[in-house]
Every structure is written in structure tokens, then in C-alpha cells.
Amino acid sequence: MNLKPSENIKIYGMENFFNELVGLYKQQKIPNKILLSGKKGLGKSTLAYHLINYILSENEEYKYNLENFSINKDNKSYRLLQNNSHPNFYLIDLLTEKKSIDLGQIRKMINYTNKSTFNNMARFILIDNVENLNKNSVNALLKIIEEPNENVFFILINNSEKNILPTLKSRCLTFKISLTFNESLNISNSILEKNVLEFVNYDLLSFYNSPGEIISLFNFAEEKSINLKDHTISSFINLIIENNYYKKNKSIKILLINLIELFFLKKYMITNTKISFINFYHKFIKKIYDTEKFNLDEESLFLEFKSKLL
């Protein structure tokens, strides 16, 4: 199941947010600095691509379909956006080999905004995973969004579980995106075309799961031929660690960390030594993020978790 935002021709659960943004655009009141903030996997980036496609395809033969919130695959802007080659669109995201969005990426974007265009259409700068901007790149971005060039719109995507600088947030109109657990389940059911609860052990789910997280779980299980009904959270975490599935696979490592946090939450609810348990949790989660920040050995960390708690 493909989750790449630029290729998703439908949006799920974001219809109200989309209508609000389209309404602002039709009234010529859409802000030139928008921040979409919410848990990872809700569909914020897909929402941004749909809004951009709606505006850029207005005068095209296969323009955006407002009635069913969908993009026609023959839509010219869709094809160009999919290939990241639309002259009125510029994407900044965290590169695979990098730990932050660096100053060079922002400088290239600034050069793009300063160039003249071949048309009078709006230009969009989409910055995904904006929480990964480093200090220098944030400062450079602040300068350009203070007084952006005419007809240039910035859309910033933020995983709300990670903080961004208040100076950046204060310059944007923030849309806080959220879904209930039932909404996440219904969206996942629609995308996967199956009832999630019939195929997964309920122990593997939490009330904080986003559709993206649920679908990533299913994609991983399908790839490794794992029956999700057969596993509790403990056995599933153990399976990932024992087989080193998380190594050199960022999405699986994120899945593993999410499952470990869920494990802690469920154990906390039933333990009698809550204070010592929560202290262990905080120390362990800090170690996880330190391994990412300082490029430390993560294998020993997960093995420690496995030996002490599983």
C-alpha cells in the first residue's frame, strides 16, 4: 500500500480542513504562511498536495474534483508534482542520509523564489518535517517568510510530537490536525479495503494510532508474511528485535519505537511500582532519541529493553 503523499489521489478524514482552506482561497484570504500540525501519519502532507493541486489545476482539462475530493490521474499538475518537476512548486524535506534540514536546502529554495516565473500562477513552497530544521536553516527561513515574494505561499508540515521554534510558529497560521481512534480505524479500513480489527491483535493498537501508523504496520506484516492476529505487543516487539528488522530501515525503527512506547503505557496501567517504572521509561526513551541524535549503537539499547522487560 503506497503512502507517498504526492501520489495519493484521494484524501481521507481531511475533508473539513480541505474545505476550509479552499474557502479561504476562493475569498482570496488564504494566508501565505500555513502550518499544518499534528501527529505523524494523519495525512497532513497529502492534504497539502491536494490543496496545491486544486489551485494549480484550476484551468487544466482534468482539474481537481471537489465533489469527491480526488485528483484525476490525467491531471497535468498531478503528474508534474508527482515527479517534483512543477515550475510552481518547490519541496523541502529531510533527506534520507541527513539528521536535519540544512542551510543549503533553504538557500536553494530562496534562489528559486527569487527567479522570475513563466506564468502568473501562485508558487508553493512545501516544507515537510519542519521540526527537523536546524538553527541556521530556521534563521534563514525566517528571513524569507517575513516578507515573501509576491504570490509565493509557504506550507509547513509539523509532527506535533516534536517541537518547532516559537519564532517560526508565530509567523504562520496554524491548523491543528487531529483524528479520534475510531476515525483513524475507519480511514485505515477505507484505504486497506478491509476491517483492521479482523486482521490484527487488538493488543498491538493504541488510541493514539494514526492511519499512517496502522497502514505501516500492515505493510510491514505483509512484507514479512507475519500474521498480526498471532502476536501480542511483547511477542511482536521481540520478533522485530530478534530479526534486526529495524536496522537500516527508518520506518520499521519508528514502528518499533512506537510499539515500545505502547508497551510502556500498557505496563504502567497494571504495575504497582508506577514511580520506578515511569522513571525507567523516561530514561529509556531519552536513550532512544540520544542514539538518533549522536549516532550511537541502537542494537545494544533494544537488546537491553528485550532482556529487562520482555
N, C-alpha and C positions, 0 to 999 in steps of 0.2 A: 504494500500500500504506500503510494508516494505522498509524502508530506511536504514537498518543496513548495513554499508559498507562492512563488511566481508561476507555478503550473496548476494550481488549484482553480478550476473553473467555477466552483460554487463556494459560497460561504455558509457556514453553519453556526447558528447561535449569535451571530454578529449583525443580524438584520437591523435591529433597532439603532445600533451605533452607526451603521452604514447610512440609514435613512436620515439620521441627524446630521451627519457630515454632508450628505448630498443636499439636504435642505439649506444648510449654510452656504454651500457653493451656489445654489440657484439664486439665493438672495444676495450674492456677491459679498457675503460676510465671512467666508471661510478664512480662518487665521493662517498666516504664512509660517507659523511655527506650531506644530501639533505634536504632543507627546501621548502615545498610546502605552499605558502602563498596566501591567497585570501579570499574573503567574505565567510561566513559560508553558507553551502548548495550548493556549486558549484560542489561537487563531488571529492574533493581533497583526502579524505580518501579512497574512492572507487578506485581512480587512484592508490594510494599506494598499496592497496591489490592486484590489477591486476598486477602491476609490480612485486610484491613479488611472486605471484602465477606463473607468466610467468617464473621466474628464478628457483623457487623451483620445478616446474613440468616438467622441460626440458626433463628429462629422464624417465618420467612416461608414462603409457599406454595412458592416456587421458590428454595429455599435453595441455597447453594454445593454443587457436585457434587465431592466429594472423590475419587471413583473416577477421573475423567479430568481433574481439576484445571481445571475450567471453570465459567464463570458463565452461567446461563440468562439470555437477554436479557429475559425477562419478570420477572426478579428485581427487586423494588421498590427495594432498596438500590442496585443497579446503575444504574437509571435516575436516581436521585437523585444518586449520586456522579458520574455522567457529566455532570450539569448543575451540579455543585458546589453542590447545594442540600440535602444531607442534614443534618438538625439535629444529628447526632452526628459530623460531620466538618468539619474546617477545613483548608484548603490555603494554604500559603505557598510562593511560587515567585518566581523572578527575573522581574520584569515586562519586557516587550519593550523599552520605552524607557529602562530603568534599567540601570546598571552594577553595582548591588549591591542586596541585600535590605535595605531601610532600617528605621529605628527605628519609623516609623509603622505598618508592616506587623506588627511584633511587638506593638506596643501594641494594635492592633485584635484580635489573637489573644488577648492577655491579657484584654481585656474580654469576649471570647467565653467563655473558660474560667471567668470569674467569674460568669457568668449561670447561673441555675438551668435545669435541663433538663425536658422534658416527659415523660421516661421515665427508667428506671434503667439504661439501656444504657451501655456504655463509650463514651467520646468519644475521637476520634482527631485529633491534630494532625500533619499530614504536611508536612514542610518539605523541599522538593526543592531541589537545587543549593545545599546548605547552605554550601558553600565560598564562596558569594557574599555571605554575611552581612558587613556592615561592623562596625567595632569597637563602635559604640554599640548596634547590634542584637544582637550577640553578648552583650554585657554584660546587656542587658535579658532576653534569652532564658535566660541562666544563672540569673538570679534566679527565674524561673518554674519551670524544670525542677529546681531544687534541691529544692523542696517543691511538686510539682504537686498540684492539687486532686484529690480522690478520684475514682477511675475515669476519669482522663484519661491517655491514652497518647501519647507523642511518638515519631514515626518520622522519622528524619532520613536523607536520601539524599545521599551524598557521592561526587563524582567523585574517585577516589583519586589522580588525576594532579595534583590541586590540593590544597594543604594546608588543614586547618582548625585552629583554635586547640586546643592540647593540653588546655586547661581545659574546653572543650566536649566533646572526645572522651573525656576521662577520666570523664565523668559518664554515659556511655552504655555499653550492652553492644553491642560491635561485631561484626557479621557481615561477614567479608571475602568478597566475591563474586568469583569468577573462572571463566573458561572456557578450555579449550585451543583451539587453532586449529581442530582437527577438530570440536570441539563447536560452535564458532561457525559453521562451514560447515554442519554438519548442521541446526542451528537455522534458519539462513538458508534452506536448501533447503526445510525444512518450511513456513516462513512464505510463501516466494515460490512454492512448489509447482513448483520447477524445480531442476536441478543447476547451481549457481552457476558451476562451473568450465567448463561448456559455453558460457557466455554472456559471460564476462569474461576478458580477457587476464590471465594469472597475474601479470604484472609490476605490476598495479595493486593486488595484495593483499599483506598482510604477516601474519606470525604473530601480530601483536598486534591484528588487527581484531576488533571486537566485532560481533555480529549487527546491531546498530543501524547501525553504520558501513557494513556491506555492503549493507544494505537501502536506506540513504540514497543510496548510490552508484547502485543500480539505479533508484530513484525519479527521481533527477536525470537519468540517461541516458534513461529513458523519456519524461520531460517534454520533453527537448531533442532527442529522436529521434537519440540517439548510440549507435552500435554499439560496445560495450565491448570486443569482440574486436579491433577495428581499432586500438586505442590502446595505446601503451606509456605508462609513467608520465610521461615527458617530454612526449610529444605531448598527453596529456590535461591536464596542468597548463597547458601552453601554450594549449590550447583555452579553458580556463576564464578565464585571464588576458586573452587577446586579446578575448574576447567580454564581458568585465566581468560574468560571471555571478555573481560573489561580491558585487557591490555591492547593498546593501540586502537581502541575503539571508544571514542569520546561519548557517543550516545549510550553505549552499554555501561560505561562508567557512571554516567549521570543516572541511568536507571538503577544501578547498584546502590548508589548513594541515597537515592530516594527511598529505596526499599529498606535500607539500613535505618533511615530516619523513621520510617513507618514501624519498623521492628521496635525501636526505642519507645515510640509513642505507645504501642500496644503493651509492651512490658511494663511501662511506667504505670499504666492503669491498674495493673494487678499486683505490683510489688508492694511489699510492706516497708521497704527501706528507700523511700522516694528521694530523700535528700542525697544520699550517697549515689543513687542511680542517676539522678539528674546531673550530678557533678561529673560522673563518668561520661555521660552523654556529651556535655559541653566540651570536655577535654578531647573526646574522640572526634567530634565534628570539627573542632579547631584544627586537629591534626590533619584531617582530610583536606581542608582548604589550604593548610600550610604546604601540603605535598604539591598542590597545584601551583601555589604562589612561588615556591622556592625550588620546584622541580625535584622533590625528594622521592625516595623509594616508596611507592604505594603498595607494593606486594606485601611487605612486612606488616604494614598497617592493617590491611584486610585480613591477613592471617592472624594477627593479634585479636581482631574482632571475632574471627571464627573460633579461635581457641578459648577465649574468655567467655563468650556469650552464646555460642551455638551448641 
